[in-house]
Amino acid sequence: MALSKKARRWSGLAIAFLLLPRLGLPAAHQTPAPQPAGVADFPLTQYRLRNGLTVVISEDDALPLVSVVVAYKAGSIYEQPGKTGLAALLVNLMFSGSTDVPPLQHITSINRAGGSLSAVGGEDRTVFYQTLPANNLALALWLESDRMRFLEIDEARFSSAKAQLLDDVRNRRKAEPYYEGLAAFDLMMHPDFAFGHPTSGLEEDIRGLTLEDARAFYAAFYAPNNAILCLTGSVQKAKARELVAHYFESLPRGRDIAPALDPPPPPGRKPAVADFIDQAAVSPAFSLGFRLSPSSSSEYHTLVLLDYILLRGRSSRLSRRLLDPSRKIAIRLAGGIERRRERSSYKIFVQAYQAQIEPCQTEIFNDLSRLRQSLLAPSDLNRFKALFQEEYFRRIGTAIERALYLVDLWFIQRDLDEAPTELGRFLAVTSENIVGLAARYFTPANSFLVRMRIR
């Protein structure tokens, strides 16, 4: 059985690899109970094993399900020149089996237990997650601990995973309009190797990868001290801690590693513009980006609210202006905040009607100018805060979404003790905060633009 039907999410301009579909039961959706403003009252326990593994447990007995998420600091930024694609390759290899688990048996075992699973990777992380009936928690923990320590990478499994990755990269280049233009834009925003190369790797590099390269990458990055384990849903904390200790405590600590990364490039001082002819595109498009402060800065909460104002939902400012069907200037609008370890940026992608690239750009820059100069009416800001709060509670109301949220937050700030009160920081953002952030970063001088034109 080959891993197929690969789903991918667009992460700004570098397209992150999502190499496994969700299998089995879909994630459960439920309506969370109303909460006091600014407080998301969910239990949270965070601790660390002696081997360095960070463990997070958040109980929720609304449904008899448990979600198990293991995330590694093992994305494409940890690759070396000439060795790109290793992070994506390891996602496939992590399902190739061990001495105790046959190839793809991880998938089969979770499905037979009535669960679903998937994997997603990007620049700074690789995440494996599953949701299954709570009485099968031990099964998921055993499978995850087994491949964290005893993954078997032989020539046959390596060759199969490598061929699959090469096919994926070739097919993506052929099938996805704007692929090359998005890659060019990514390199403009991140001119250094670590952040500028595609997360799925370069075809010429992948062809040259060796079995020893894969084994070395696994040994270096798939270690407990380089990972977080998050359990959410119908778990009993005491029993969960006992199971985690049983399956993970004996795993050896790996060596501490950190990538040699260039410091974040500063915000631009003059516009950067490039044109790109896209052979596969059926309509013109462009990507517009702004470099921001590091993702862990105090401006993050303001940036999230600004994202809702600009892009989230049909009532957002850019959606109303660009996607008005009576105007016919834009076909598709996407984008948002992109975080790559300590780097942060804001990106907007627009697929335009014929000859409408410039009008779309003008609309965006005019709206950003208004945002830099005028305070939002309190009613407007409160409307966007209400939308954010609604989606926030919906997200933490399911086991898998809460687990993924906590893992994402851990990658930003490591300490999750204040996660239940994080909502209050978003709701405390003021119109003055919005204007100040827009004036600092959302300016023409700090803009990076690639126009993807058709023949």
Residue pairs with C-beta under 8 A, 6 or more apart in sequence:
1 104
2 164
3 19
3 20
3 92
3 95
3 104
3 164
5 21
6 17
6 18
6 19
6 20
6 21
6 168
7 18
7 21
8 15
8 16
8 17
8 18
8 172
9 15
9 16
9 18
9 120
10 16
10 334
10 349
11 122
11 123
11 199
11 338
12 186
12 189
12 289
12 335
12 336
12 338
12 345
12 347
13 182
13 183
13 185
13 186
13 189
13 287
13 289
13 347
13 349
14 76
14 122
14 123
14 182
14 183
14 186
14 198
14 199
15 172
15 176
15 179
15 182
15 198
15 199
15 200
16 120
16 121
16 122
16 123
16 199
17 88
17 91
17 120
17 121
17 122
17 168
17 199
17 200
18 118
18 119
18 120
18 121
19 88
19 91
19 92
19 119
19 121
19 168
20 91
20 95
20 107
20 117
20 118
20 119
21 118
22 116
22 117
22 118
23 107
23 110
23 111
23 116
23 117
23 118
24 110
24 111
24 114
24 115
24 116
24 117
24 132
25 114
25 115
25 116
25 131
25 132
26 116
27 116
27 131
27 398
27 399
27 400
27 401
28 63
28 65
28 131
28 398
28 399
29 398
30 62
30 63
30 397
30 398
31 394
31 397
32 393
32 394
32 396
32 397
35 41
35 393
37 389
37 424
37 427
38 421
38 423
38 424
38 427
38 428
39 420
39 421
39 423
39 424
40 392
40 393
40 396
40 419
40 420
40 421
40 422
40 423
41 420
42 58
42 60
42 396
42 402
42 420
43 58
43 59
43 237
44 56
44 57
44 58
44 406
44 416
44 417
44 419
44 420
45 56
45 57
45 58
45 237
46 54
46 55
46 56
46 57
46 415
46 416
46 417
47 54
47 55
47 241
48 54
48 55
49 55
49 224
49 244
49 245
49 248
49 249
50 249
50 253
51 224
51 225
51 248
51 249
51 251
51 252
51 253
52 223
52 224
52 225
52 226
52 253
52 254
53 224
53 225
53 227
53 228
53 229
53 248
53 251
54 227
54 228
54 229
54 410
55 228
55 229
55 230
55 231
55 241
55 244
55 248
56 228
56 229
56 230
56 231
56 406
56 407
56 410
56 416
57 230
57 231
57 232
57 235
57 237
57 240
57 241
58 230
58 231
58 232
58 402
58 403
58 406
59 232
59 233
59 234
59 235
59 236
59 237
60 232
60 233
60 234
60 399
60 402
61 234
62 234
62 397
63 233
63 234
63 399
64 133
64 134
64 135
64 234
65 131
65 132
65 133
65 134
65 233
65 234
65 399
66 131
66 132
66 133
66 134
66 136
66 137
66 140
66 231
66 232
66 233
66 234
66 235
66 399
67 129
67 130
67 131
67 230
67 231
67 232
67 233
67 399
67 400
67 402
67 403
68 129
68 130
68 131
68 132
68 137
68 140
68 141
68 144
68 229
68 230
68 231
68 403
69 127
69 128
69 129
69 228
69 229
69 230
69 231
69 232
69 400
69 403
69 404
69 407
70 127
70 128
70 129
70 144
70 148
70 227
70 228
70 229
70 230
71 125
71 126
71 127
71 128
71 227
71 228
71 230
71 407
71 410
71 411
72 125
72 126
72 127
72 221
72 222
72 226
72 227
73 124
73 125
73 221
73 226
73 227
73 411
74 87
74 90
74 121
74 125
74 126
74 217
74 221
74 222
74 226
75 87
75 121
75 122
75 123
75 124
75 125
75 126
75 199
76 84
76 87
76 88
76 121
76 122
76 123
76 194
76 197
76 198
76 199
76 200
76 201
77 123
77 124
77 194
77 195
77 259
77 261
77 340
77 341
78 87
78 221
78 257
78 259
79 85
79 86
79 87
79 194
79 197
79 201
81 193
82 205
82 208
83 205
83 209
83 213
84 197
84 198
84 201
84 202
84 205
84 206
85 165
85 169
85 200
85 201
85 202
85 205
85 206
85 209
86 201
86 209
86 213
86 214
86 217
87 121
87 126
87 199
87 201
87 217
88 121
88 165
88 199
88 200
88 201
89 161
89 162
89 165
89 201
89 206
89 209
89 214
89 217
90 126
90 214
90 217
90 218
90 221
90 222
91 119
91 121
91 126
92 161
92 164
92 165
93 151
93 153
93 157
93 158
93 161
93 214
93 218
94 119
94 128
94 147
94 151
94 222
95 103
95 104
95 106
95 107
95 119
96 103
96 104
96 151
96 152
96 153
96 157
96 160
96 161
97 103
97 104
97 105
97 106
97 151
97 152
97 157
98 146
98 147
98 150
98 151
98 152
99 150
99 152
100 146
100 150
101 109
101 143
101 146
101 147
103 157
106 117
106 143
106 147
107 117
109 139
109 143
110 116
110 117
110 130
110 132
110 139
110 140
110 143
113 132
113 133
113 136
113 139
114 132
114 133
114 136
115 130
115 131
115 132
115 133
115 136
115 140
116 130
116 131
116 132
117 128
117 129
117 130
117 131
118 128
118 129
118 130
119 126
119 127
119 128
119 129
120 126
120 127
121 127
121 199
122 199
122 340
123 195
123 199
123 340
123 341
124 339
124 340
124 341
124 411
125 411
127 404
127 407
128 144
129 400
129 403
129 404
130 140
131 233
131 399
131 400
132 139
132 140
134 233
134 234
134 235
137 231
137 235
137 240
137 243
138 243
138 247
141 243
141 244
141 247
141 248
142 247
144 229
144 247
145 247
145 248
145 251
147 222
148 222
148 223
148 224
148 227
148 248
148 251
149 251
149 252
151 218
151 222
153 211
153 214
153 215
153 218
154 211
155 211
158 211
158 214
161 214
162 206
162 209
165 200
165 201
165 206
166 203
166 206
166 207
168 200
169 200
169 201
169 203
169 206
170 203
172 179
172 200
173 179
173 180
174 280
175 280
176 280
177 278
177 280
177 281
177 282
177 285
178 278
178 280
178 281
178 285
178 349
178 351
178 452
179 280
180 276
180 278
181 276
181 278
181 281
181 285
181 287
181 450
181 452
182 287
182 349
182 450
183 198
184 274
184 276
184 450
185 274
185 287
185 289
185 448
185 450
186 196
186 198
187 196
188 272
188 274
188 289
188 448
188 450
189 289
189 291
189 345
189 347
189 448
190 196
190 265
190 340
190 343
191 265
192 261
192 262
192 265
194 259
194 260
194 261
194 262
195 261
195 340
195 343
219 254
220 254
220 255
220 257
221 254
221 257
222 254
223 251
223 252
223 253
223 254
223 255
224 248
224 251
224 252
224 253
224 254
225 253
225 254
225 256
226 254
226 257
228 407
228 410
229 244
229 248
230 403
230 406
230 407
230 410
231 240
231 244
231 403
232 399
232 400
232 402
232 403
232 406
233 399
234 399
261 341
261 342
264 291
264 294
264 342
264 343
265 291
266 291
267 290
267 291
267 292
267 440
267 441
267 446
268 291
268 445
268 446
268 447
268 448
269 445
269 446
270 445
271 444
271 445
271 447
271 448
271 449
272 447
272 448
272 449
273 449
273 450
273 451
274 449
274 450
274 451
275 450
275 451
275 453
276 450
276 451
276 452
276 453
277 452
277 453
277 454
277 455
278 285
278 452
278 453
278 454
279 455
281 452
281 453
281 454
282 454
283 331
283 351
283 352
283 353
283 354
283 454
284 351
284 352
284 354
284 355
284 356
284 357
284 451
284 452
284 453
284 454
285 349
285 350
285 351
285 352
285 357
285 451
285 452
286 349
286 350
286 352
286 357
286 360
286 361
286 449
286 450
286 451
286 452
287 347
287 348
287 349
287 350
287 449
287 450
287 452
288 347
288 348
288 349
288 350
288 361
288 364
288 447
288 448
288 449
289 345
289 346
289 347
289 348
289 447
289 448
289 449
290 345
290 346
290 347
290 441
290 442
290 443
290 446
290 447
290 448
291 345
291 441
291 446
291 448
292 299
292 303
292 344
292 345
292 346
292 441
293 299
293 344
293 441
294 342
294 343
294 344
295 339
295 340
295 341
295 342
295 343
295 344
295 412
296 342
296 412
296 413
297 344
299 437
300 344
300 412
301 425
301 426
301 428
301 429
302 429
302 433
302 434
302 436
302 437
303 337
303 344
303 346
303 437
304 337
304 388
304 426
305 381
305 384
305 385
305 388
305 426
305 429
305 433
305 434
306 371
306 434
306 437
306 438
307 336
307 337
307 346
308 316
308 384
308 387
308 388
309 316
309 317
309 371
309 376
309 380
309 381
309 384
309 434
310 316
310 317
310 318
310 348
310 367
310 371
311 318
311 319
311 333
311 334
311 335
311 336
311 348
312 336
312 384
312 387
312 388
312 391
313 319
313 387
314 320
314 323
315 383
315 387
317 367
317 371
318 333
318 348
318 363
318 364
318 367
319 333
321 363
321 367
322 329
322 330
322 333
322 350
322 360
322 363
322 364
323 330
323 333
328 353
328 356
329 352
329 353
329 356
329 359
329 360
329 363
330 350
330 351
330 352
330 353
330 356
330 360
331 351
331 352
331 353
332 349
332 350
332 351
333 348
333 349
333 350
333 351
334 348
334 349
335 346
335 347
335 348
335 349
336 346
336 347
337 344
337 345
337 346
338 344
338 345
338 346
338 347
339 411
339 412
341 411
346 441
346 442
348 364
350 357
350 360
350 364
352 359
352 360
357 451
357 453
361 449
365 444
365 447
368 438
368 442
368 443
371 434
371 435
371 438
371 442
372 435
372 438
372 439
372 442
372 443
373 435
374 435
375 431
375 432
375 434
375 435
376 431
376 434
378 431
381 429
381 430
381 431
381 434
385 426
385 427
385 429
388 426
389 423
389 426
389 427
392 423
392 426
394 401
395 401
395 402
395 405
396 402
396 405
406 416
406 419
409 416
409 419
409 422
410 416
